[in-house]
Structure formats: C-alpha cells, structure tokens
C-alpha cells in the first residue's frame, strides 16, 4: 500500500486495512524506513490480523530530524520523535538494524527477549570495481552527501587546509545539495581553498559510479554524534565496493568490515583531534601512495551481506512459525472456555 497523502489519512487507511483484512491473511507486516511514526498504528493492525510486526529501524526519527541537522532537542516535536523511536523498538516482534552497536543500543529499549537482527546495508549493483585508481598528483578526494554535522565537513576542510599549508597536493570534489551547502562554500572561501575544491550538484545515485571512478579516495563521515559512532555510511560501502580506499572515522560498527577490507578501509581516531588525525592519513596517502587491495573486496562484501540476509530470513521465518503456533494455541484455549 502506497500512502502518499497526509498523515491523518494514512493512519485511517492503515486502521481500515486492519479492520477489513481477514485474520491470518498476512504472515508479517513490515514498517519501512523513515516511517516509525506509524508504529503504533501498524502494531494495532498487526494485532488485528495476527501478523508478525517487523520494524526497519535502520534510521531513527529523532536522530535524523533533530540530531543530524543540529536542531534544538527541546519542544514537542523532538519529544514525539523520541517516543515514536522507542515505541517502534519496544513493541516490534522483529527489529532490524544495520550494525551490531546499533543493535545493542536498540536491545536496551526492547520489552521482549528477542535480540535485534543485524542486516548490513551493503552496496547497490552500480557500485562495482572500476580500473585501479591512478597514482595521480594531485591526489583526488571525493566527498558526497548532504552537509549535516554527521558528515563532519568542517573536519574535512580544516584537514585539507593543513595539508595544503604543509605542501601536499590534494584536490577535493564535493557532491551534494542542501541548505547547509552555502556554509560549506563559505568555509572553503574563508580557508582559501577555492583552487583545490570543486562543488557539484547532487546526481542520481547510479550516476555516482563514474564520479567515484574519477577519484582516488572516498571520504566517509567524521561527525561526533552517537549515530556517527554506530553506523556504516552508505558511501563507505559504495567506495569500497568500487575499488577505492575509504577514509572515515573509527567506529565499532566497522568491525564487521575489517576482516574483508584490509588496508582499503582507513579509520581515523576520534579521541583527540580528528582534524589532525585526518591530516596525518591524507599526508601519508599523498607521500606513500594508495593501498593496493590484494583481494576482490566487492565480492567479499557482497558475500558478507548475502550471508546476513540468509540468517535474518531464517530468524524471521522462525518467528512467524512461533507466532502462528502461539496464536493458534490462544484461539483453541478461548474456544474451550
């Protein structure tokens, strides 16, 4: 069901669907990403239809609409976002997220003994290895995404300025649109980086493939929020699968990738000065050249994701069987009374 109208109409349609649907018509109802505000309604519909309630909790409302853009945490809306996030985590029969640190965080909110299932994001089909990055001078760095604090654009630009002052030849391309881009452009001018920075408008995601191919290194995220410390950004997956070294902030979430990526995944420490740590990494890459992966990282990353999908599907199927058996048992008990 596609619900593109106002929230009140969507809510009524969801409830109506539950009231009209035959019991046991659905094995499971899935609440998709960016829809956690509908968790109470869909949980009610799941109860009406005796369905397993599955929640995609890859992204929380509060962190996306308040923390990421740096908005004030006070007020009614932030409180409602937090409440929706917690309700979805607490009352889902099956809860999905993308990294083990986030699963641990969500498990602390659960009212059930079931552990949160981890389903890595992985890379889209367009993110495939291209020709090996050239040993170009200047070294070409790529940033893409919006300009919210999660990405740490201030850290990136400060590091680039320090590298320039130390005589390193680097160029940075920034791809993306958002109201905050103007602030990034102003910072580039303030630091005198106009000659080594190029801003490009956002492109459709599949069109990122040739853009990545034209660069030597993909830059990940360098924010300091809890989300930044527990996620694996899409561009980390995409850069690695495209055969490019990726530089990003350290994170326990990246433990999933380290056995596969080797030297291609370069993490900077965040406990002291992330800017200085990034300067050191970029200077080393400029001085010593790019790491050369000895394995097909793209294939191994895909195998990792496929194995995780298989494991999640087994767990979901088991939960559906358990839920059906429980519902059947309750109905039989009610008939005997």
Short mmCIF file of the C-alpha atoms (twelve columns), coordinates in Angstrom:
data_MODEL
# 
_entry.id   MODEL 
# 
loop_
_atom_site.group_PDB 
_atom_site.id 
_atom_site.type_symbol 
_atom_site.label_atom_id 
_atom_site.label_alt_id 
_atom_site.label_comp_id 
_atom_site.label_asym_id 
_atom_site.label_seq_id 
_atom_site.Cartn_x 
_atom_site.Cartn_y 
_atom_site.Cartn_z 
_atom_site.pdbx_PDB_model_num 
ATOM 1   C CA . UNK A 1   0.000   0.000   0.000   1 
ATOM 2   C CA . UNK A 2   1.460   3.346   -1.044  1 
ATOM 3   C CA . UNK A 3   0.489   6.109   1.346   1 
ATOM 4   C CA . UNK A 4   1.462   9.453   -0.083  1 
ATOM 5   C CA . UNK A 5   -1.224  11.664  1.416   1 
ATOM 6   C CA . UNK A 6   -1.354  13.440  4.746   1 
ATOM 7   C CA . UNK A 7   -0.595  11.507  7.913   1 
ATOM 8   C CA . UNK A 8   -4.178  11.528  9.210   1 
ATOM 9   C CA . UNK A 9   -5.446  9.929   6.019   1 
ATOM 10  C CA . UNK A 10  -2.634  7.392   6.072   1 
ATOM 11  C CA . UNK A 11  -3.461  6.434   9.634   1 
ATOM 12  C CA . UNK A 12  -7.131  5.913   8.777   1 
ATOM 13  C CA . UNK A 13  -6.221  3.777   5.773   1 
ATOM 14  C CA . UNK A 14  -3.929  1.596   7.868   1 
ATOM 15  C CA . UNK A 15  -6.574  1.028   10.517  1 
ATOM 16  C CA . UNK A 16  -9.203  0.344   7.850   1 
ATOM 17  C CA . UNK A 17  -6.899  -2.209  6.245   1 
ATOM 18  C CA . UNK A 18  -6.580  -3.967  9.585   1 
ATOM 19  C CA . UNK A 19  -10.308 -3.967  10.252  1 
ATOM 20  C CA . UNK A 20  -11.167 -5.350  6.822   1 
ATOM 21  C CA . UNK A 21  -8.334  -7.844  6.452   1 
ATOM 22  C CA . UNK A 22  -9.157  -11.487 7.214   1 
ATOM 23  C CA . UNK A 23  -7.335  -12.835 10.231  1 
ATOM 24  C CA . UNK A 24  -4.067  -14.608 9.349   1 
ATOM 25  C CA . UNK A 25  -4.142  -13.124 5.861   1 
ATOM 26  C CA . UNK A 26  -0.645  -11.743 6.338   1 
ATOM 27  C CA . UNK A 27  2.291   -13.618 7.816   1 
ATOM 28  C CA . UNK A 28  4.047   -10.352 8.587   1 
ATOM 29  C CA . UNK A 29  3.627   -6.595  8.352   1 
ATOM 30  C CA . UNK A 30  6.800   -4.592  7.715   1 
ATOM 31  C CA . UNK A 31  7.191   -0.973  8.797   1 
ATOM 32  C CA . UNK A 32  9.710   0.585   6.416   1 
ATOM 33  C CA . UNK A 33  12.484  3.103   6.885   1 
ATOM 34  C CA . UNK A 34  11.532  6.699   7.781   1 
ATOM 35  C CA . UNK A 35  8.038   5.572   8.874   1 
ATOM 36  C CA . UNK A 36  8.475   4.956   12.600  1 
ATOM 37  C CA . UNK A 37  5.727   7.485   13.365  1 
ATOM 38  C CA . UNK A 38  3.252   4.860   12.121  1 
ATOM 39  C CA . UNK A 39  4.499   2.166   14.524  1 
ATOM 40  C CA . UNK A 40  1.528   2.372   16.965  1 
ATOM 41  C CA . UNK A 41  -0.969  2.117   14.116  1 
ATOM 42  C CA . UNK A 42  0.738   -0.754  12.335  1 
ATOM 43  C CA . UNK A 43  1.249   -2.575  15.645  1 
ATOM 44  C CA . UNK A 44  -2.531  -2.353  16.153  1 
ATOM 45  C CA . UNK A 45  -3.169  -3.629  12.617  1 
ATOM 46  C CA . UNK A 46  -0.717  -6.484  13.214  1 
ATOM 47  C CA . UNK A 47  -2.665  -7.463  16.327  1 
ATOM 48  C CA . UNK A 48  -5.947  -7.400  14.392  1 
ATOM 49  C CA . UNK A 49  -4.551  -9.573  11.609  1 
ATOM 50  C CA . UNK A 50  -2.470  -11.793 13.939  1 
ATOM 51  C CA . UNK A 51  0.636   -10.906 11.963  1 
ATOM 52  C CA . UNK A 52  4.268   -10.625 12.961  1 
ATOM 53  C CA . UNK A 53  5.206   -6.946  13.266  1 
ATOM 54  C CA . UNK A 54  8.615   -6.274  11.671  1 
ATOM 55  C CA . UNK A 55  10.263  -2.857  12.021  1 
ATOM 56  C CA . UNK A 56  13.068  -1.477  9.868   1 
ATOM 57  C CA . UNK A 57  14.917  0.607   12.490  1 
ATOM 58  C CA . UNK A 58  17.952  1.479   10.396  1 
ATOM 59  C CA . UNK A 59  17.299  5.186   10.933  1 
ATOM 60  C CA . UNK A 60  15.581  6.832   13.899  1 
ATOM 61  C CA . UNK A 61  13.298  9.843   13.612  1 
ATOM 62  C CA . UNK A 62  14.943  11.806  16.429  1 
ATOM 63  C CA . UNK A 63  18.492  11.340  15.203  1 
ATOM 64  C CA . UNK A 64  17.524  12.167  11.603  1 
ATOM 65  C CA . UNK A 65  15.312  15.194  12.217  1 
ATOM 66  C CA . UNK A 66  16.933  16.619  15.336  1 
ATOM 67  C CA . UNK A 67  20.496  15.373  15.926  1 
ATOM 68  C CA . UNK A 68  21.806  15.132  12.341  1 
ATOM 69  C CA . UNK A 69  20.796  18.666  11.303  1 
ATOM 70  C CA . UNK A 70  21.750  20.089  14.711  1 
ATOM 71  C CA . UNK A 71  18.243  21.245  15.633  1 
ATOM 72  C CA . UNK A 72  17.162  22.019  19.192  1 
ATOM 73  C CA . UNK A 73  16.260  18.883  21.198  1 
ATOM 74  C CA . UNK A 74  13.624  20.832  23.132  1 
ATOM 75  C CA . UNK A 75  9.974   21.069  22.270  1 
ATOM 76  C CA . UNK A 76  7.046   18.866  21.370  1 
ATOM 77  C CA . UNK A 77  8.290   17.534  18.042  1 
ATOM 78  C CA . UNK A 78  11.625  16.170  19.329  1 
ATOM 79  C CA . UNK A 79  9.753   14.514  22.201  1 
ATOM 80  C CA . UNK A 80  7.317   12.904  19.763  1 
ATOM 81  C CA . UNK A 81  10.188  11.671  17.595  1 
ATOM 82  C CA . UNK A 82  11.853  10.063  20.624  1 
ATOM 83  C CA . UNK A 83  8.563   8.465   21.662  1 
ATOM 84  C CA . UNK A 84  7.983   7.034   18.178  1 
ATOM 85  C CA . UNK A 85  11.526  5.643   18.048  1 
ATOM 86  C CA . UNK A 86  11.147  3.952   21.430  1 
ATOM 87  C CA . UNK A 87  7.677   2.565   20.707  1 
ATOM 88  C CA . UNK A 88  8.846   1.010   17.437  1 
ATOM 89  C CA . UNK A 89  11.839  -0.599  19.135  1 
ATOM 90  C CA . UNK A 90  9.887   -1.778  22.170  1 
ATOM 91  C CA . UNK A 91  6.877   -3.354  20.517  1 
ATOM 92  C CA . UNK A 92  8.237   -4.858  17.299  1 
ATOM 93  C CA . UNK A 93  8.146   -8.644  17.128  1 
ATOM 94  C CA . UNK A 94  11.201  -8.463  14.860  1 
ATOM 95  C CA . UNK A 95  13.510  -5.451  14.888  1 
ATOM 96  C CA . UNK A 96  16.054  -4.867  12.116  1 
ATOM 97  C CA . UNK A 97  19.040  -2.539  12.038  1 
ATOM 98  C CA . UNK A 98  22.319  -2.372  10.140  1 
ATOM 99  C CA . UNK A 99  25.167  -2.653  12.667  1 
ATOM 100 C CA . UNK A 100 25.899  -4.514  15.885  1 
ATOM 101 C CA . UNK A 101 26.474  -1.357  18.003  1 
ATOM 102 C CA . UNK A 102 23.053  -0.064  16.964  1 
ATOM 103 C CA . UNK A 103 21.519  -3.462  17.699  1 
ATOM 104 C CA . UNK A 104 22.983  -3.299  21.214  1 
ATOM 105 C CA . UNK A 105 21.502  0.176   21.685  1 
ATOM 106 C CA . UNK A 106 18.070  -0.974  20.490  1 
ATOM 107 C CA . UNK A 107 18.141  -4.116  22.638  1 
ATOM 108 C CA . UNK A 108 18.221  -1.856  25.693  1 
ATOM 109 C CA . UNK A 109 14.824  -0.462  24.620  1 
ATOM 110 C CA . UNK A 110 13.172  -3.792  23.946  1 
ATOM 111 C CA . UNK A 111 10.332  -5.218  26.018  1 
ATOM 112 C CA . UNK A 112 10.966  -8.655  24.521  1 
ATOM 113 C CA . UNK A 113 13.777  -11.148 24.923  1 
ATOM 114 C CA . UNK A 114 14.297  -11.270 21.152  1 
ATOM 115 C CA . UNK A 115 17.581  -9.752  20.051  1 
ATOM 116 C CA . UNK A 116 17.636  -7.137  17.331  1 
ATOM 117 C CA . UNK A 117 18.652  -8.643  13.990  1 
ATOM 118 C CA . UNK A 118 21.539  -7.092  12.069  1 
ATOM 119 C CA . UNK A 119 21.111  -6.682  8.323   1 
ATOM 120 C CA . UNK A 120 24.047  -4.821  6.734   1 
ATOM 121 C CA . UNK A 121 23.148  -2.211  4.134   1 
ATOM 122 C CA . UNK A 122 25.687  -3.356  1.562   1 
ATOM 123 C CA . UNK A 123 26.214  -1.729  -1.814  1 
ATOM 124 C CA . UNK A 124 23.879  -1.251  -4.781  1 
ATOM 125 C CA . UNK A 125 24.575  -3.029  -8.069  1 
ATOM 126 C CA . UNK A 126 26.147  0.042   -9.638  1 
ATOM 127 C CA . UNK A 127 28.983  0.045   -7.076  1 
ATOM 128 C CA . UNK A 128 31.408  -2.270  -8.875  1 
ATOM 129 C CA . UNK A 129 35.202  -2.187  -9.118  1 
ATOM 130 C CA . UNK A 130 36.481  0.085   -11.852 1 
ATOM 131 C CA . UNK A 131 40.002  0.494   -13.104 1 
ATOM 132 C CA . UNK A 132 42.619  0.817   -10.390 1 
ATOM 133 C CA . UNK A 133 42.985  4.341   -9.091  1 
ATOM 134 C CA . UNK A 134 45.897  6.107   -10.748 1 
ATOM 135 C CA . UNK A 135 48.832  7.434   -8.778  1 
ATOM 136 C CA . UNK A 136 47.775  10.954  -9.699  1 
ATOM 137 C CA . UNK A 137 49.182  14.196  -8.489  1 
ATOM 138 C CA . UNK A 138 47.355  15.943  -7.074  1 
ATOM 139 C CA . UNK A 139 45.531  13.153  -5.260  1 
ATOM 140 C CA . UNK A 140 41.793  13.454  -5.904  1 
ATOM 141 C CA . UNK A 141 39.472  13.133  -2.899  1 
ATOM 142 C CA . UNK A 142 35.697  12.669  -3.124  1 
ATOM 143 C CA . UNK A 143 33.033  13.758  -0.645  1 
ATOM 144 C CA . UNK A 144 29.353  13.204  -1.358  1 
ATOM 145 C CA . UNK A 145 26.178  13.535  0.645   1 
ATOM 146 C CA . UNK A 146 24.443  16.386  2.387   1 
ATOM 147 C CA . UNK A 147 26.233  18.785  4.688   1 
ATOM 148 C CA . UNK A 148 24.768  17.927  8.102   1 
ATOM 149 C CA . UNK A 149 27.167  17.629  11.081  1 
ATOM 150 C CA . UNK A 150 27.091  13.816  10.792  1 
ATOM 151 C CA . UNK A 151 29.489  14.077  7.851   1 
ATOM 152 C CA . UNK A 152 31.970  16.390  9.565   1 
ATOM 153 C CA . UNK A 153 32.608  18.667  6.598   1 
ATOM 154 C CA . UNK A 154 34.362  21.150  8.909   1 
ATOM 155 C CA . UNK A 155 36.891  18.455  9.839   1 
ATOM 156 C CA . UNK A 156 37.490  17.605  6.180   1 
ATOM 157 C CA . UNK A 157 38.055  21.203  5.079   1 
ATOM 158 C CA . UNK A 158 40.277  22.048  8.050   1 
ATOM 159 C CA . UNK A 159 42.411  18.977  7.302   1 
ATOM 160 C CA . UNK A 160 42.620  19.906  3.629   1 
ATOM 161 C CA . UNK A 161 43.823  23.401  4.544   1 
ATOM 162 C CA . UNK A 162 46.512  21.986  6.837   1 
ATOM 163 C CA . UNK A 163 47.671  19.576  4.122   1 
ATOM 164 C CA . UNK A 164 47.892  22.437  1.628   1 
ATOM 165 C CA . UNK A 165 49.906  24.537  4.082   1 
ATOM 166 C CA . UNK A 166 52.301  21.597  4.518   1 
ATOM 167 C CA . UNK A 167 52.857  21.379  0.766   1 
ATOM 168 C CA . UNK A 168 50.694  18.354  -0.032  1 
ATOM 169 C CA . UNK A 169 48.911  18.433  -3.366  1 
ATOM 170 C CA . UNK A 170 45.307  17.346  -2.882  1 
ATOM 171 C CA . UNK A 171 42.065  18.181  -4.641  1 
ATOM 172 C CA . UNK A 172 38.573  17.729  -3.209  1 
ATOM 173 C CA . UNK A 173 35.288  17.308  -5.068  1 
ATOM 174 C CA . UNK A 174 32.120  17.837  -3.030  1 
ATOM 175 C CA . UNK A 175 28.896  16.415  -4.472  1 
ATOM 176 C CA . UNK A 176 25.509  17.219  -2.988  1 
ATOM 177 C CA . UNK A 177 22.844  19.802  -2.311  1 
ATOM 178 C CA . UNK A 178 21.296  21.024  0.921   1 
ATOM 179 C CA . UNK A 179 20.605  24.338  2.643   1 
ATOM 180 C CA . UNK A 180 23.891  23.842  4.517   1 
ATOM 181 C CA . UNK A 181 25.990  23.735  1.359   1 
ATOM 182 C CA . UNK A 182 26.283  27.530  1.436   1 
ATOM 183 C CA . UNK A 183 28.029  27.292  4.810   1 
ATOM 184 C CA . UNK A 184 30.496  24.771  3.361   1 
ATOM 185 C CA . UNK A 185 31.156  27.054  0.390   1 
ATOM 186 C CA . UNK A 186 31.753  29.963  2.774   1 
ATOM 187 C CA . UNK A 187 34.207  27.858  4.798   1 
ATOM 188 C CA . UNK A 188 36.087  26.939  1.618   1 
ATOM 189 C CA . UNK A 189 36.448  30.636  0.805   1 
ATOM 190 C CA . UNK A 190 37.453  31.507  4.375   1 
ATOM 191 C CA . UNK A 191 40.225  28.898  4.296   1 
ATOM 192 C CA . UNK A 192 41.361  29.937  0.825   1 
ATOM 193 C CA . UNK A 193 40.627  26.527  -0.677  1 
ATOM 194 C CA . UNK A 194 38.821  27.669  -3.826  1 
ATOM 195 C CA . UNK A 195 41.610  26.407  -6.117  1 
ATOM 196 C CA . UNK A 196 41.589  22.885  -4.674  1 
ATOM 197 C CA . UNK A 197 37.837  22.412  -4.078  1 
ATOM 198 C CA . UNK A 198 35.066  21.847  -6.597  1 
ATOM 199 C CA . UNK A 199 31.361  21.777  -5.725  1 
ATOM 200 C CA . UNK A 200 28.993  19.689  -7.864  1 
ATOM 201 C CA . UNK A 201 25.237  19.332  -7.605  1 
ATOM 202 C CA . UNK A 202 23.743  16.056  -6.409  1 
ATOM 203 C CA . UNK A 203 23.331  13.346  -9.040  1 
ATOM 204 C CA . UNK A 204 21.050  10.279  -9.150  1 
ATOM 205 C CA . UNK A 205 22.682  7.545   -7.092  1 
ATOM 206 C CA . UNK A 206 23.595  5.242   -10.038 1 
ATOM 207 C CA . UNK A 207 25.408  8.186   -11.652 1 
ATOM 208 C CA . UNK A 208 27.854  8.203   -8.746  1 
ATOM 209 C CA . UNK A 209 29.730  5.261   -10.303 1 
ATOM 210 C CA . UNK A 210 31.645  7.326   -12.898 1 
ATOM 211 C CA . UNK A 211 32.191  10.082  -10.335 1 
ATOM 212 C CA . UNK A 212 33.830  7.633   -7.919  1 
ATOM 213 C CA . UNK A 213 35.901  6.207   -10.785 1 
ATOM 214 C CA . UNK A 214 37.388  9.652   -11.439 1 
ATOM 215 C CA . UNK A 215 38.731  9.942   -7.891  1 
ATOM 216 C CA . UNK A 216 41.405  8.222   -5.841  1 
ATOM 217 C CA . UNK A 217 39.944  8.245   -2.327  1 
ATOM 218 C CA . UNK A 218 36.382  8.362   -0.942  1 
ATOM 219 C CA . UNK A 219 35.843  10.274  2.299   1 
ATOM 220 C CA . UNK A 220 33.304  8.864   4.759   1 
ATOM 221 C CA . UNK A 221 31.920  10.556  7.873   1 
ATOM 222 C CA . UNK A 222 33.702  12.405  10.663  1 
ATOM 223 C CA . UNK A 223 30.877  13.534  12.970  1 
ATOM 224 C CA . UNK A 224 30.868  13.083  16.739  1 
ATOM 225 C CA . UNK A 225 27.252  12.035  17.411  1 
ATOM 226 C CA . UNK A 226 26.156  8.624   18.684  1 
ATOM 227 C CA . UNK A 227 24.788  7.880   15.236  1 
ATOM 228 C CA . UNK A 228 28.119  8.726   13.602  1 
ATOM 229 C CA . UNK A 229 29.834  6.343   16.016  1 
ATOM 230 C CA . UNK A 230 27.485  3.416   15.347  1 
ATOM 231 C CA . UNK A 231 26.617  3.449   11.639  1 
ATOM 232 C CA . UNK A 232 28.409  2.437   8.464   1 
ATOM 233 C CA . UNK A 233 27.677  5.202   5.984   1 
ATOM 234 C CA . UNK A 234 26.398  4.183   2.560   1 
ATOM 235 C CA . UNK A 235 29.387  5.837   0.898   1 
ATOM 236 C CA . UNK A 236 31.746  3.641   2.910   1 
ATOM 237 C CA . UNK A 237 30.141  0.536   1.402   1 
ATOM 238 C CA . UNK A 238 29.958  2.112   -2.045  1 
ATOM 239 C CA . UNK A 239 33.530  3.371   -2.105  1 
ATOM 240 C CA . UNK A 240 34.971  0.041   -1.001  1 
ATOM 241 C CA . UNK A 241 32.842  -1.918  -3.477  1 
ATOM 242 C CA . UNK A 242 34.002  0.448   -6.222  1 
ATOM 243 C CA . UNK A 243 37.621  -0.442  -5.509  1 
ATOM 244 C CA . UNK A 244 38.589  2.793   -3.793  1 
ATOM 245 C CA . UNK A 245 40.270  3.329   -0.433  1 
ATOM 246 C CA . UNK A 246 37.843  4.882   2.052   1 
ATOM 247 C CA . UNK A 247 38.875  7.180   4.899   1 
ATOM 248 C CA . UNK A 248 36.311  7.539   7.680   1 
ATOM 249 C CA . UNK A 249 36.026  7.941   11.445  1 
ATOM 250 C CA . UNK A 250 36.690  4.961   13.681  1 
ATOM 251 C CA . UNK A 251 33.613  3.013   14.750  1 
ATOM 252 C CA . UNK A 252 32.874  -0.281  16.444  1 
ATOM 253 C CA . UNK A 253 30.411  -0.867  13.601  1 
ATOM 254 C CA . UNK A 254 33.314  -1.194  11.166  1 
ATOM 255 C CA . UNK A 255 34.483  -4.384  12.882  1 
ATOM 256 C CA . UNK A 256 32.086  -6.141  10.510  1 
ATOM 257 C CA . UNK A 257 34.113  -4.964  7.509   1 
ATOM 258 C CA . UNK A 258 37.706  -5.064  8.744   1 
ATOM 259 C CA . UNK A 259 38.354  -8.783  8.051   1 
ATOM 260 C CA . UNK A 260 37.372  -8.184  4.416   1 
ATOM 261 C CA . UNK A 261 38.680  -4.718  3.592   1 
ATOM 262 C CA . UNK A 262 42.221  -4.755  4.918   1 
ATOM 263 C CA . UNK A 263 44.196  -1.589  4.162   1 
ATOM 264 C CA . UNK A 264 41.451  -0.192  1.909   1 
ATOM 265 C CA . UNK A 265 39.459  0.906   4.973   1 
ATOM 266 C CA . UNK A 266 41.345  3.643   6.799   1 
ATOM 267 C CA . UNK A 267 39.926  4.771   10.145  1 
ATOM 268 C CA . UNK A 268 40.907  7.936   11.965  1 
ATOM 269 C CA . UNK A 269 40.840  8.175   15.740  1 
ATOM 270 C CA . UNK A 270 38.290  10.486  17.332  1 
ATOM 271 C CA . UNK A 271 39.555  10.576  20.924  1 
ATOM 272 C CA . UNK A 272 41.907  13.534  20.404  1 
ATOM 273 C CA . UNK A 273 41.842  15.780  17.323  1 
ATOM 274 C CA . UNK A 274 40.030  14.224  14.353  1 
ATOM 275 C CA . UNK A 275 41.359  17.017  12.132  1 
ATOM 276 C CA . UNK A 276 44.977  16.224  12.996  1 
ATOM 277 C CA . UNK A 277 44.318  12.502  12.564  1 
ATOM 278 C CA . UNK A 278 42.822  13.106  9.117   1 
ATOM 279 C CA . UNK A 279 45.767  15.341  8.157   1 
ATOM 280 C CA . UNK A 280 48.163  12.532  9.062   1 
ATOM 281 C CA . UNK A 281 46.251  9.987   6.963   1 
ATOM 282 C CA . UNK A 282 45.927  12.243  3.915   1 
ATOM 283 C CA . UNK A 283 49.577  13.273  4.114   1 
ATOM 284 C CA . UNK A 284 50.619  9.619   4.245   1 
ATOM 285 C CA . UNK A 285 48.477  8.758   1.217   1 
ATOM 286 C CA . UNK A 286 49.973  11.668  -0.708  1 
ATOM 287 C CA . UNK A 287 53.510  10.767  0.308   1 
ATOM 288 C CA . UNK A 288 53.417  6.955   0.110   1 
ATOM 289 C CA . UNK A 289 50.658  6.289   -2.415  1 
ATOM 290 C CA . UNK A 290 47.389  4.379   -2.246  1 
ATOM 291 C CA . UNK A 291 46.899  0.959   -0.641  1 
ATOM 292 C CA . UNK A 292 46.525  -1.827  -3.175  1 
ATOM 293 C CA . UNK A 293 43.940  -4.397  -2.040  1 
ATOM 294 C CA . UNK A 294 45.052  -7.972  -2.664  1 
ATOM 295 C CA . UNK A 295 41.536  -9.419  -2.716  1 
ATOM 296 C CA . UNK A 296 38.300  -8.692  -4.517  1 
ATOM 297 C CA . UNK A 297 36.714  -6.638  -1.768  1 
ATOM 298 C CA . UNK A 298 33.476  -6.106  -3.692  1 
ATOM 299 C CA . UNK A 299 32.804  -9.848  -3.986  1 
ATOM 300 C CA . UNK A 300 33.612  -10.482 -0.335  1 
ATOM 301 C CA . UNK A 301 31.412  -7.627  0.850   1 
ATOM 302 C CA . UNK A 302 28.530  -8.971  -1.223  1 
ATOM 303 C CA . UNK A 303 29.039  -12.451 0.239   1 
ATOM 304 C CA . UNK A 304 29.026  -10.960 3.740   1 
ATOM 305 C CA . UNK A 305 25.699  -9.221  3.096   1 
ATOM 306 C CA . UNK A 306 24.132  -12.296 1.479   1 
ATOM 307 C CA . UNK A 307 25.072  -14.434 4.492   1 
ATOM 308 C CA . UNK A 308 23.494  -11.868 6.812   1 
ATOM 309 C CA . UNK A 309 20.310  -11.804 4.702   1 
ATOM 310 C CA . UNK A 310 20.063  -15.601 4.849   1 
ATOM 311 C CA . UNK A 311 20.457  -15.533 8.626   1 
ATOM 312 C CA . UNK A 312 17.791  -12.828 9.030   1 
ATOM 313 C CA . UNK A 313 15.351  -14.668 6.758   1 
ATOM 314 C CA . UNK A 314 15.777  -17.838 8.829   1 
ATOM 315 C CA . UNK A 315 15.112  -15.905 12.025  1 
ATOM 316 C CA . UNK A 316 12.055  -14.171 10.556  1 
ATOM 317 C CA . UNK A 317 10.620  -17.468 9.280   1 
ATOM 318 C CA . UNK A 318 11.132  -18.998 12.718  1 
ATOM 319 C CA . UNK A 319 9.418   -16.043 14.383  1 
ATOM 320 C CA . UNK A 320 6.438   -16.333 12.010  1 
ATOM 321 C CA . UNK A 321 6.093   -20.044 12.822  1 
ATOM 322 C CA . UNK A 322 6.283   -19.342 16.564  1 
ATOM 323 C CA . UNK A 323 3.772   -16.513 16.306  1 
ATOM 324 C CA . UNK A 324 1.329   -18.646 14.323  1 
ATOM 325 C CA . UNK A 325 1.622   -21.511 16.810  1 
ATOM 326 C CA . UNK A 326 1.050   -19.126 19.714  1 
ATOM 327 C CA . UNK A 327 -1.995  -17.534 18.038  1 
ATOM 328 C CA . UNK A 328 -3.468  -20.941 17.242  1 
ATOM 329 C CA . UNK A 329 -2.966  -22.068 20.829  1 
ATOM 330 C CA . UNK A 330 -4.697  -18.985 22.193  1 
ATOM 331 C CA . UNK A 331 -7.675  -19.443 19.875  1 
ATOM 332 C CA . UNK A 332 -8.084  -23.073 20.948  1 
ATOM 333 C CA . UNK A 333 -7.871  -22.099 24.608  1 
ATOM 334 C CA . UNK A 334 -10.542 -19.432 24.122  1 
ATOM 335 C CA . UNK A 335 -12.902 -21.922 22.466  1 
ATOM 336 C CA . UNK A 336 -12.642 -24.308 25.422  1 
ATOM 337 C CA . UNK A 337 -13.725 -21.654 27.915  1 
# 
